[in-house]
Amino acid sequence: MRILVIDTDVHIREVLVQRLRGRGHLADGAQTAAEAVDMMSAATYDIVLLEILMPQSAVLDMLAWMRKLAFPPRCIVMSGVANLWKRANPDVRVAGVLQKPFAFEELLHLLA
């Protein structure tokens, strides 16, 4: 499975990419929405893990942009305020929501 991790926190991003690669996935990381758009324009991803606390409402813009792709990836959003995000965006459809900190096994369950 090809997975893109989009998170402004370099440590979290690198740990997730390495752990996913260790599980046999093709995983890449992006720090910004612009970097992620470039990467998704060049390659097809099955899953996108997206930190929801990105600057300037980038998350909703990213989700809208991904829905327009020929083969849109499943999106899992993650944040320390994930529960607040779910209440504020009840109509936004995603494959899963992870509340940080989360156990890696929670992520694996959503990937299955």
Secondary structure by P-SEA (a helix, b strand, c coil): cbbbbbcccaaaaaaaaaaaaaaccbbbbbccaaaaaaaaaaccccccccccccccaaaaaaaaaaaacccccbbbbbccaaaaaaaacccccccccccccccaaaaaaaac
